[in-house]
Amino acid sequence: MTNIAIITARGGSKRIPRKVIRPFLGKPIMLYSIETALQSGLFDEVMVSTEDDEIADLAVQHGASVPFRRSAKTADDFATTAEVLSEVLTNYEERGQTFTNACCLYPTAPFVTPVLLQQAFDTLQTRSFDCVFPVQRFGFPVQRAVTFVNDRLTWLQPEHALTRSQDLQPAYHDAGQFYFFNVAVFRQKGRLLTDNTSGLVISEMQAQDIDNEEDWQVAEFKYRLLFPDKKRS
C-alpha cells in the first residue's frame, strides 16, 4: 500500500494575492500543510502541485516534492479540485508510479494536525469508505434560513418556520481542509464525494475558511487560542 499527499498550491489567487506563501503568524501558510503531512508518517510521497516557481522552490526547500508543474488549464480560476488531482495522478502514472490512497491537502489549512490525518486514514481503511474529510456542523439550523425576495425576508423552507431547533436534523459543511481518498475509486468515478463517503466532525475552532483579510485575522486568532504553545518561525 502506498499513500501520496497532494498539496494543491496554485500561485494565481485573486482575493488574497500570493495567499499560499503569505506569512501566517510569521511562517508561509503552505508550510503548515507540508510539515503536517511529513510529520504524520502516512505518506510515501508529499508533493506540491503548482505552476509557480517561487511556490515550487519553497516547497522543495521544506521537504516536499515538485516533480512536475501544474498545467495552465488546471491553474486557472475555473479548474476543479478533481481536475487538479486527476492531472497529478496521471502524471505519476506516466512516470510508472501508482498509489493506493491519496490525500488532497489544501495549502491554507494550518489547523490540520498529524492526528487528524491519521484519524481520517484509519476511518478510510477500517470502514472501507471511498473518501473521508473533515466537516463542521452549521451553527444554526439550515432548515430555518431566510432569504431576500424584493427586499423582503422570506423563509427558504416555510414548513420549518415553527419547528423547534432540537427537532431539526443537524446539517454539516465541508471544512475545506483535506480529502483522504481511495485512488482507484476516484479514478473510476472522477469525484470525491460519492455515496460511500464519510466525514470527521470537527469543532468551529478547528478550521477557518480564508477568503479575505477578515478571515485571515480570524484564522490567526483561532490558531493562537488552539495552539498556544506551538512554536512559530
Secondary structure, DSSP 4 states (H G I P E B T S, - for coil): --EEEEEE--S--SSSTTGGGSEETTEEHHHHHHHHHHHHT--SEEEEE-S-HHHHHHHHHTT-B--SPPPTGGGSTT--HHHHHHHHHHHHHHTT---SEEEEE-TT-TT--HHHHHHHHHHHHHTT-SEEEEEEE-SS-GGG-EEEETTEEEESSGGGTT--GGGSPP-EEE-SSEEEEEHHHHHHH--S--TTEEEEEE-GGG-----SHHHHHHHHHHHHHH-TT----
